[in-house]
Amino acid sequence: MPVNELDFSNDVIGPYNRLSASQVITYDGCPRQWFYEKVYKFQIPQYPVMYVGKAVEETFCRVLMESPFLIPSGAHRETMQATPLGDDGRPSRDAGVMFPAQHIIPLQDNEVPQTLEGLKEWAHRRVDAHFEVCLIKQKQEWEKHVRQAGDWDEVNQEACRIMVLNAIEFHFEEIQRCMNEITASEIEQWRTGTRHQVPSPDGFGIRFPTGKHPFSGEGKLSFPEAWELTRPWFVDPHAQDFAMNAIHPDFWFQGEYDLVYRWGGRTKIVDLKASNGTSFRSEGYQHQLQMYAMLWWVTHERVHSVDELEIWYVGHPSKKVIEVPTTDRLLKIESRLKSLYDELKLTTPTIEDCTPQPTPIHTYAPGGVLIDGSNDSRCDQCSWSAICPGSKGSDPQIPNEMQLAGTNHSLDIVPLGKTVVRLNLKCRVFSVMPRPEPALPAIRIVQGQAFGQFETRSIKPGDPRIETISKLSKDQEILIENAIVQSTFKGEILIKFDPWTQIHFENEDLETSTILGHRTRWNIGGIVAYTFSKGGIGAGGKPWLRKGVVLFDSTGCIHIDGWDNQWGPQYDMLVPGDTVIFSNLSLDAWAAQLRGEIQHNTSFRRI
């Protein structure tokens, strides 16, 4: 099974605190880089090539999902409807649910391509049906990101399309190998409708409505049958993000396979790369696949191992075969990763714990072939070289107090890790004002002489807190856990909600605070990690733009943003590595991320 089923009631780790192959590779490359990106959550610049790879993979998977027995080569890309999902975001395992392939009348025999050349022509036309839409979708995702970099107009769409065709060609090599090597008994087993416990996405559910495979023939395996039989497992394009992860039985490691071929009694995991393999990251890819081999082994009762590991560089194009670890090696990989999990996840390392110790990077020829003798600096490729003491930066040295020019008093500068944003509040519902659905009612609470207003825009449909808030009534006593308390520029108190905020109706063993005793404005300082911006067109047709900066010190980091006209001319002078002091800053949060909001009486200085 490429996706295992676990009893998550025993999961004390959670999806956001597991170790992953990408984290391990980053940490092994440089602990400080790992800290910046995984603890402080710094976001690297987002170049179009990163999104092009997603478009290539999605196009390839959408074509693989389709059947030459069902979909004409010139059919619309949405001929097959979306896969029905269960509550866990995975394809439904309910045998009574209608799947999209069951809504389509199969083609006549003379409409199904029967030759290898005809099947390739069909697949190429299906690439054309999906590719442009997948690329546009990724362009839109890139445009939403606050750290856009590069120029999308420089994306060579035809080169991207050719990468999909190269992936299709690699799949046809698998089909041709199947035609040459498949046994009669496996063909017969497939024709009778035998399915994997987690089947490859093909528009059908966990079993076929009539028992046998609806596209099975007789005699020698045909090419369109081979397309069906060799279809690898991949992440269903309709599944929710991260729902298709394989998870270590003890919950501390997770990964998501690109392709898993499962025919001929063998299992092959393939990592699809929309590149030519010349990046220094090629070294990490082979380690990633070996970690996936370990994950497959431990999720199959340590009995069934992977038989083959391959990287497909579709930008070259070429395949790179990775050595499959022995059982002894799998044990060592698991042991080492568990030790790393204990070190990095059981407690949160400090910035001092993660020293800048970059390993050398190597140069690779196309196809991920190592060039002997290369030994380049990782810092030259790192997004954080300007702020890292291992390169051009230095560890943060923020003053405890500072007197700004033109003033006669000093500011107390509070370390980021010492700021207090969340409170546990015992209070009473003062008023409930219904609003048109789907908006939640306007709730005001009172604590002593202090009043506050609920701000619940972050609560989305399906959130169980919607029912709780909708049932609140006047004079009801409540306890709000992890409330984010913020004041507006008018002095009004907002009680903001994020994923950590909960409402209780019974006394909980929680230390509570008072609203009036809470500090809502702070003086903070930090080193500039990077600036960011986000804009668009508002509902009234007017353009809008928000700008921001990410700061850090030795105790934490903060994302600060505000409207374009609130920043002033100094903002455009900020560069990574600058030291900045903010005074009278309104603090906010989202889960573990500390946030700040520029308001009309906030000021900042470069020092």
N, C-alpha and C positions, 0 to 999 in steps of 0.2 A: 504494500500500500504506500503510495507517495504521500498520502495524508492519513495520519493515524488518529484514532478516536480515543480520547482520554476522559477520565472523570475529573472535570475541572473544579469540582467541589473540594478536591484535595490540592488544588493549585494555590500555593501561598506566595508565588513569585509574580505571576501576572504577565501579560503579553509585552509590557513596556520595560520589564526589568530582566528579560532573558538575554543571554549572550547570543551573538550571531557571528557568522563567518566574517562579515565586513568589519565588525568591531575588532575581532581578533587580528585581522590583517592590518588594520589601522594601528592598533596598539603595538604590534610587533614592529611596525615601521618606525613609530615614534610615540612613546607614552604621552608626551605633551600634546601632540596633535590629537590623539584619542581624547584627552581631557578637554581640549577646546571644543571638539565636535560632539562628544557624547555626554559630558557633564555640564559644560556651559552652553551646549546646544548651538554653537556658532554655525552658521550656514555658509557653505562655500559658494562662490559665484556660480550662477547657473548658466551654462553655455548651451546653445542650441543642440550641440552634438549629444548631450546627455539625454535630450528628449527625442532626438531622432532615433536613438537605440530603442526607446520604448515603442515608437511607431512601427519600427521594423519588426519587433517581436510580436506586437499585437496583430499586425497584418498577417504575419506568418501563421499565428495560432488561429486566427479567424478562418483562414483558408483550410488549415488542417481540420478544423471542426466540421467543415461542410463535406457533403458526400456527392460524388458524381452520379449516384443513383437517384438523388433528390433534386439537386440544384443545377439548372441549365447554366452553361458557361457565361451567358450574357444576362443572368438574373440580377435583380436589384440586390444590393448588399444587405438589405434587411429582410430578404425572403425568409430566412430562418429567424424566428422570434427569439427573445431573450430567454435564457434558462431560468426556470422557476427556482427560487432559493429557499432554503429553510431558515429558521430563526438564527442559526449560527453563521449566516452569510454564505454558506456552501450550497452547491447544487442539491436540491431536495432529494431525500432518500425515501420519500413516501411513494410506494408502488402505485397508489391511486392517482397521482398527479399526472396531468397531461404534459408531455414534453414537446418542444417545438417541432421535432422531426415527425411527430405523430399528426401534425396539422397539415403536412405536405403530402400530396399524392405523388408516389414514385414515378419516375420517367419511364417511358416505353423502352424496351430493350434496344431498339434502333437509335434511341437518343442518348444512350450511355456510351461514353468513349471506351472502346475495347482494346485499343493498342496503347503501347507505351507513349508513342508520339501524340496520340489523341488525348491521353490523360494529361500529359505535360501541357498541351495547348489549353485544356480546360483549366488547369491549375493556374497558368499564367494569366488567363482572363479573369479568374477570381481574385488574383492579386490586384489587378487593375480596378476591380469593383470596390476593393476595400482600402487600398493604400492611401489615396488622397484624403479620404475622410479621417483615417487614423493619424495622418501627418498634421492635418488641420487641428484635430483635437489636441495633439501634443503642443502645437504652436500656441494654442489658447492657454494651456497649462503653464507654458513658459512665460507668457505675457502676464499671468496672474502673480508670478513670483516677485517678491520684493528685491531679490538680488539678481535681476537679469544681467547677463553679460554677453558680449558678442553681438552679432547682427544676424537675425533670422534670414534676411535676404541673401546671405551668403551660403545658405543651405542648398546643396545641389540635389534637387529632388530626384533626378534621374539616377544619380549614384545611389541614393537611398533605396529607390525601387529595385535597382540591380542587386542590392544586398538581400532583399526579400527573395528575389529569384534565385540567388545563390543558396539561400537556406532551403528553398523548395527543391533545388537540384540535389542537395545533400540528402533530403528526405527521399528523393527518388532513388538514390543509391541504396538506401535502406530497403525500398520496395524491390529493387532488382535483386538484392541479396536474399530477400525473403522468397522471391520466385525461384531462386536457385537452391535454397537450403531448407525450406519449410518441409516438414514431414506430412505424410497423408493423414496421420492420426491427429495432428494439431489442426489441420484444415477441417477435418470432420468435427472436431470438438468445437471449433469456432463457428462452424455452420449450424450446429445444434443450438447455438445461443449462449454458450458459456461466457460469462462476463467476469472481469476482475472485480474484487470486492469494492474497489474504488475505480470505476471504469474511466477510460479516456473520454474526454468531452466529444460527443458525436451527435448531440441533439436528442438522445434517448436517456432514459433513467437508469436505475440500477438493474432493470431486466427488461426484456423485450415483451411487448403486449401478447404476441402469439407464441412465445417460447423460443423458437428458432430465430436465427438472425434473419431479418427481413430482406437482406440483399444477398443471401447465400445462393450459390449455384450448384452445379454438379460437375464431376470430373476434375480436370486440371484447374488449379487456381487461376482465375482471370486477373488482369491488371487492376480493374476497379475493385475487385474483392481484396487484392493485396493492399490497395489504398486504405481500405477499412481495417484489415487485419493488423497492419503495421502501425496504424495511427498511435503515436506516443501519448502518454499522459502529459498534460500541461495545465497551467492555471486557466480555468474557464474565464474568458474575457468578461463575463457577466458577474462573476463572484465578487464579493466585497474584498477590499484591500486586506491582505494578510490573513484572510480566512482559510487559505489553502496551505498554510505552513505545516511542515512536519515538526513535531515537538518531542524533545527527549522525554522518556517516560517519567523522569524526575523533574521535568518542567524547566530546567535551567538553560537549555540551548534550543534554538529553533532555526529553521532554514526553509527556503522555498526553491524547489527544483525548477529548472526551465523545461527540460524534456526528459521523459523517462520511457525508453523503448522496452517493451515486455513481450517479446515473442521468441519462439525457438528455445524456450526454457532458460533464457538469459535475460539479465537486467542491465541496461546501459543508461547511465545518467549523462546528459549532454548539457553543457553550459553554452548558451548562444550569445556571441559577442558581435555587436555591430561595429566592428573595428578591424584593422588589419593586423593587430597583434604586436605592433612596434612599441606600444606604451610600456613604461616600467611596471605598470599594473599587471602585466602578464605573469609576473612572478607570483602575485597573490592569487591569481585565478586557479593555478594548479593546487595551491594549498586549500582554497575554497572547496574544490571538488573532493579532495581527500577528507575534509571535514564532513562533506555531504555523504561520503561513503560510510563514515562512522555513524552518522545520523540514521542512515538507512539500516545499518546493521543492528543498532540498538533498538530501533522501532520495529524490527522483525525478530524479536526474541533472541537476538545474538546468534541466530542460526543461519539466516539467509543473507549472504553478502552480495554486493554489487559485482557484476562480472566485467563491466567495461566503464571507463570514464573518458569522456572526450570533450574538448573545447572546439566549437565551430566558429572560426573567424570568418564571418561572411563578407567582410570588407576586403579580403585578400583575393580569392577565398581559399581557405585551407582548413584542415582538421589537425588537431594536436591530441595525440593519445597520451593520457596521464596514467602512470602506474597505479594499479589498484593496491591499496595497502593490505598487507597480510593481517591475520587475526591479531598477532602480537603487536603489530603497528597500530591497529585500530584501538587496542586497549591503551596504548601509550598516548594516542591522540585524545581519547576520551579523558584520561587521567589529567593530562596537561590542561585541557580546556576546563575541566572542573576546578582545578586549582586556580586558573585564571578567573573563573566566575567568582570563586570565593574571595579572591583578592580585589576584584573590581566592583562586585555587585552586592556582596553581603554588607559592606559599608561603603560609603561614598568616599573615594580618595580625594585628598586635597590637591591643590595645584603644586604644592611642594613635593607631594608623593610621586607626581608624574613628571620626572625631570626630562629635559630635552635631550634625548639620546637617539637621534635618527640613525637608522641603519643605511648603508650605502644602497643605491639603486643601480640596476644593471640595464644595459641597452639590449633591445631585442630586434631581430630582423622580422620581416613579415611572416606571419604564421606563428608568432610567439617563440621564435627560435633564439635562444640565448647567444649573445655575441661574447665570446671569451675575452677577458681582459678589461671589460668595461667596469667602471666603478665611480659613478657620478654622485653628486651631492643631492640628497633628498630635499634639503632645504630650498634648493633652486626651484623645485616643483611644488612647494608647499604654499597654500593660501595664507598661512599665518607667519611667514618669515619676518614681516615688518614689526610684529609685536612679540615674537618669541625670543627669549634670551639666548637660545641656542643658535640664533642667526643675527638679525639686525636689531631686535628689540631688547627689552630688559624687564625684569620682574616689577610689578606695580609698586610704586612708592607714593602713596596718597597721604597728604597731610591730615592731621586730626582736626586742625582748625585753620582758617584762612581769613584774612581781611581783604575784601575786594576793593579795587581802586575806586575812589570817590565816596567811600563810606567810612564811618568812624567806629564800626563795631566788627567783631570777628564772628565768623560762621563756624558752628560745630559741624565737622564733616563726619558723617556716620558711615562706617564700613557697610557695604551692601549686604553682607551676611547678618548684620545686626539690626536691620530695619524690620519693622513689624507691620504686616499688612493684614493678617487674618486675626479674627477674634471669634470666641464662642460667646454668644449673646443670649441671655435670658431676657425675654421681652414680652410685650402684649400686643396683639393685633388691635390697632386703633381704628382702622377703617378698611373696608373692602368695596371697591368700585368696579362693577362688572364692565367689561369691554367687549366689543364684537369679536366672536371667534375668528381665527384661532388664537387671538391675543389673550394672554392671561389677565386676570383682574389686577387692577392697580391696588397694591397693598401698602398701607402705611403702618409702621409699628411705633410703639412708644416704650421708652425705658426711663422711668423717672420723669424728668422734664425734657428729655431729648427725644426728638422724632426722627424717623428715617423712612425712606421710600425704597421699596423693592425695585431693583433693576434686573429684569429676567430675560432680556433679549437673547442671551447666550443659550437659553434652554430650548432645544430643538424638538420637533415632533418625535414622539416615541419615548421621550425621557420620562421615567417613572415619577419624577418630582412634579410633573404637570398635574397629576391627579391630587397630590398632596396640597399644592398651592391653590388649586381650584376649590378645595373644600375648606379653606381657612374662613373663619367667621370672626366677627367683631368681638373683642374682649377675650379671645382665646389666648391662653398662655402657651408660648412656644419656646424652644431652644434652637438657635441657629448655630450649627457647627461649621467652623472654617468660613465664616462670613468675611467677605472682602469689603471693608468699610472705606469709602472714598467721599471726599467733599467736592462739590462743584464750585465754579468760580463765584456763584451767588451765595455760597456758604451752606447749601443744602446737603444733607447726608444721604448718600446712596448705599444700600446694602446690595452688593453685587454677587452674582452666582457664577460659579465655574464647576468643573467636574468634582471638585473636592467638597463643595458646599452641600450640607444636608439640613433638613428640618426634622426635629424630634418633638414629640408631644409628652413624653414622660421624662422624668429627671434622669439625666445621664451623668456618669461620673466624669465630668469635664470641668476644668477650671474656667470660669467665665469672667468677662470683663465688662466695663461700662463704655458706652459710646463716647460720652463726654471726656473720658480720660484717655481716649485714643488720639494719637498724633497722626494727622492726615497729610501734613506737608513736611518735607524732609530736605536737608542739605546733604548731597552725596557727591562723590567724585569717582573717577575711574579713568582707565586707559581706553582710547577708542579702538575697538576691534574692526569695525567697519560702519559705513553709513548705508542707508537703504531708502527706497521711496516706493510709493504705490499711488496710482492715479486712475482716473476713468471719467466717464460721463455720468452725471447724476440724473435722477428721475426727471428733473426739470430741464434737462438738456445742457446744463452748465458743466464745464470740466472741473474736476477737483483733484487735489494733490496733497498727499501727506508724506512728510519726510521723517526720518528717524535715525537713531544712532544706537549701536550696541556698545556698552561700556563694561569693563570688568576690573576687579581688583583681586586681591589674594583671597577674599572671602566669598565672592559671588559675582554674578553678572546681571545686567539689566537691559531691557529693550525699552528705549524712550522714543516716543513719536509725538507728532503734533501737526497741525495744519501748516501748509507752506508759509503763510504770512506771519506765523507766530515765531519763527526761528531767528530771523534777522540775518545780517550779512556774514556773521562769523561761521554759520553752518557750512557754507560753501568752501571754507578754508580748512575744514577738518580733514585729517588724513589718519590712517591707522598708526597708532603709536603716540598720538597726542594725549596729553593729560587734560581732563576737562572737569570743572566744578559746576554743579547745578545747585541753585538755591530755590527754596519754596516749590519744590517739585511734588506733584500729586502722584502717589504710588498706587499701583494696581497689580494684579497677578492673574496668571492663567496656569492652573496646576502648579508645577514646580517653577515656572518661569516668572521672575519678577519683572514688572513693567512700570513705566513712568509715563505721565502725560503732560505735555507742555500746555500751560494755561497762560492767561494774559499777564499774570503777576509772577511767572517763572522766569528766571534769568540763568544764563550760563556763561562761563568764561574759559578760554584756553589758557593754560598756565605753563 
